[in-house]
Amino acid sequence: MSHRPVHRSTLKMTRQAMRMRFLTRDPSGPKMRRLDLLLPNETFRKLEEIMDSTNMRRREALESLILAYHSRIFAGEK
């Protein structure tokens, strides 16, 4: 059994790297929007502080913040 050496002129990107490049290349991308471009810097830093202190991922932190804000607004109306 002989083995051929592998010669590549360029390195191949992993599927995950290609997907992340596709999703984040355009700020108004297909499914993910870059919050650092959409939010003011101070607001984005506050979100990062919340994520760090609660040990949540971005999506989880956003969901919990939206639910808390929503319940606070509707509790004030009643």
N, C-alpha and C positions, 0 to 999 in steps of 0.2 A: 504494500500500500504506500503510494507516494503522496506527499502533500505538496501542493503548489503554494508558493508564497503569495500573500495577498498584497497587491499594490493598488493603492488608492491615491489619486491626485488630490482629492478633497475629502474632508471628514463628513460623514453623513450625520445630519441632525436627528435626534431622537424624535419619536412621535409626539411626546409630551412637549418638547421644545418647539416643534413646529406648530402645535396647537396653541401654545401660549403666545407665540409670535403672531399667529393669525388673529387671536382674540384681542390682544393688546396693542397691535400695530396702529389701529385706527381708534381714536378716542370715542367715536360713536360706533364702535364695532358691533358685530351681530348679536352677541349675547351678554358680553361683559363690558361695562363702561368703566373707564379709569376714573375713580373717584378723586384722585389727586389732581386731575385736570378740571373736574366739574365743580368741586367744592373750594371755597376759600381756604387758604393755608391754615388759618387759625382753627377753623371747623374740622379740617382733616386731622390736625394734630390732636384735637380733643377726641376724635373717633379713635385714633391710634392709642391714646392714653386709656380709653375705656377698654379697648381690645386687650391691651397689655395687662391692665389691672384685673380684668375678669377672666383672662386666659381663654378668650373666645376667638373664633375665626371671624373674618370680616362679615360674611353673610349672617352668621349667628348673631353678631353684635348688632347689625343693622335691623334684623328681625325683632330682637328684643327691645331696641330703642323705639322702633315704630310702634310696637304693641304698647309699650309704656306711655308713649306720647298720645296715642289714640285713646287709651283708657282714661288718661288724665283729662283730655279734652271733653270726652263724653261724660265723665263723672262730674265735671264742672257745670254741664248743661242741666243736669237733673236736679 
